[in-house]
């Protein structure tokens, strides 16, 4: 096993860290590596920018989620309809 510290990360990992960072789940080291990656990767900078826009839009929207009771009722109704279709 190598004890080298990886500073440069591939785009896929950078995008994953970007998503984690958005939800405040990324570690400090991951954020540092992400910011280094964003310095030289235009595609990931665009992904990060779009991700921030989307998060902001969702945050300021007036979208209301269903409560657990409604979700459970919909799930039961869906399962019943699915069962009826498979008969």
C-alpha positions, 0 to 999 in steps of 0.5 A: 500500500502506498503512503503517497498523499494524492493531491490531484483527483480525477474529475469524477472524484472532484464532482463527488466532493463538490456534492458532499461539500454542498451538504457540508459532508466534505472534510477539510482535506477533500475541500482543499483537493477540490479547490486545487482541482477547480483551479485547472479544470474548467469542466468541474468549475462549471459543474460546481457553479451549476451545482451552487445555482441549483442548490440556491434555487431549491433553497429559496423555492417554496416547495413543500414536501409530503409528510410521512403519512401521505408518502406511505398512503401513496406507496400503498396505493402504488403497490396495490395498483402494481399488484392489480396490473400483474394479475 
